[in-house]
Amino acid sequence: MSTNHSANTEATDRTRTIHHPGEFGDPLVPDEGGTMNRNPQLLLSVEEAADVLRLGRTRTYELVMTKKIQSVKVGRRRLVVRSSLLDFVQTLLLEQECG
């Protein structure tokens, strides 16, 4: 029985494709520390975006629905465009400098 399991694992391992960040021209995106890194995760759930921004879920939904943060609908899910988070923060900085 363990022989079959081993054979199945080997077959699965051979068909698995590993994608390395930057391999397919992934865009640079800011990580939580502000460093620009390549990250294949272009879309985030609203909850994940809230974590990145360190805001609450409700406030992040407000930002999405008022189009201050870009999002797309995929099926029934609302997903935030990761690069729009940096745009949002830069807009906040400009508003504070000018206002």
Contacts in CASP RR format, 6 or more apart in sequence:
PFRMAT RR
TARGET T0000
AUTHOR 0000-0000-0000
METHOD contacts of the structure
MODEL  1
MSTNHSANTEATDRTRTIHHPGEFGDPLVPDEGGTMNRNPQLLLSVEEAA
DVLRLGRTRTYELVMTKKIQSVKVGRRRLVVRSSLLDFVQTLLLEQECG
19 40 0 8 1.000
21 37 0 8 1.000
21 38 0 8 1.000
21 39 0 8 1.000
21 40 0 8 1.000
22 38 0 8 1.000
22 40 0 8 1.000
24 40 0 8 1.000
25 38 0 8 1.000
26 38 0 8 1.000
26 39 0 8 1.000
26 40 0 8 1.000
27 38 0 8 1.000
27 42 0 8 1.000
27 83 0 8 1.000
28 36 0 8 1.000
28 37 0 8 1.000
28 38 0 8 1.000
29 36 0 8 1.000
29 37 0 8 1.000
29 38 0 8 1.000
29 39 0 8 1.000
29 82 0 8 1.000
29 83 0 8 1.000
29 86 0 8 1.000
30 36 0 8 1.000
30 37 0 8 1.000
30 85 0 8 1.000
30 86 0 8 1.000
31 37 0 8 1.000
31 39 0 8 1.000
32 52 0 8 1.000
39 82 0 8 1.000
41 82 0 8 1.000
42 81 0 8 1.000
42 82 0 8 1.000
42 83 0 8 1.000
43 72 0 8 1.000
43 74 0 8 1.000
43 79 0 8 1.000
43 80 0 8 1.000
43 81 0 8 1.000
43 82 0 8 1.000
44 52 0 8 1.000
44 79 0 8 1.000
44 80 0 8 1.000
44 82 0 8 1.000
44 85 0 8 1.000
45 77 0 8 1.000
45 79 0 8 1.000
45 80 0 8 1.000
46 57 0 8 1.000
46 60 0 8 1.000
46 61 0 8 1.000
46 64 0 8 1.000
46 71 0 8 1.000
46 78 0 8 1.000
46 79 0 8 1.000
46 80 0 8 1.000
47 57 0 8 1.000
47 60 0 8 1.000
48 80 0 8 1.000
49 60 0 8 1.000
49 64 0 8 1.000
49 69 0 8 1.000
49 80 0 8 1.000
49 82 0 8 1.000
49 85 0 8 1.000
50 56 0 8 1.000
50 57 0 8 1.000
50 59 0 8 1.000
50 60 0 8 1.000
52 82 0 8 1.000
52 85 0 8 1.000
53 60 0 8 1.000
53 85 0 8 1.000
53 88 0 8 1.000
53 89 0 8 1.000
55 63 0 8 1.000
60 69 0 8 1.000
60 80 0 8 1.000
63 69 0 8 1.000
63 88 0 8 1.000
64 71 0 8 1.000
64 78 0 8 1.000
64 80 0 8 1.000
68 88 0 8 1.000
68 91 0 8 1.000
69 80 0 8 1.000
69 81 0 8 1.000
69 84 0 8 1.000
69 85 0 8 1.000
69 88 0 8 1.000
70 80 0 8 1.000
70 81 0 8 1.000
70 84 0 8 1.000
70 87 0 8 1.000
71 78 0 8 1.000
71 79 0 8 1.000
71 80 0 8 1.000
71 81 0 8 1.000
71 84 0 8 1.000
72 78 0 8 1.000
72 79 0 8 1.000
72 81 0 8 1.000
73 79 0 8 1.000
END
